[in-house]
Amino acid sequence: MSKSLYDKLISSIEAASSLYFRLIVLAGPSGSGKTRVLQELAKTLDTKVININLEVSSKLLELTQRQRAIKLSETLDQIILRENSPVIMDNIEILFDKTLKQNPLRLLQGMSRNKTILTAWNGHASGDKLVYAQPGHPEYQNYSLEGLVWVSME
């Protein structure tokens, strides 16, 4: 990880600690090295990277589709409650599953009210938008960057 990217992430974590939503988004396309960066940062901070897809899917596996949508927020809360701040999350694609009927960014922001959260984001930030996936992809989303703390892999 480059020194400047590391410095940006550390200063973003520090800056987010005084905000209402303590969410930091590490934005970059799939394959850009977000996981490696998060693993190196976690090692430095003596914490771990949580694979959200793995954790959430294992807890929601036995539920019906409707129950999954209802229990998702509670399940995420249980996962992050057991972790120290900052909570570092990777592989959040499950949050964008249309059958769960969630607003992933709002869900992450809600969780970040109690703990600082740093998450990988498969997409990019450009102009005044945070984009997830590519236009035409079923899970494509774009959000306003206003009020968000974000770091780009680019």
Helices and strands as residue ranges (DSSP letters): H 3-16, E 23-28, H 34-44, E 49-51, H 52-60, H 65-81, E 87-90, G 93-96, G 98-100, H 104-111, E 117-126, E 129-132, E 141-144, E 149-152
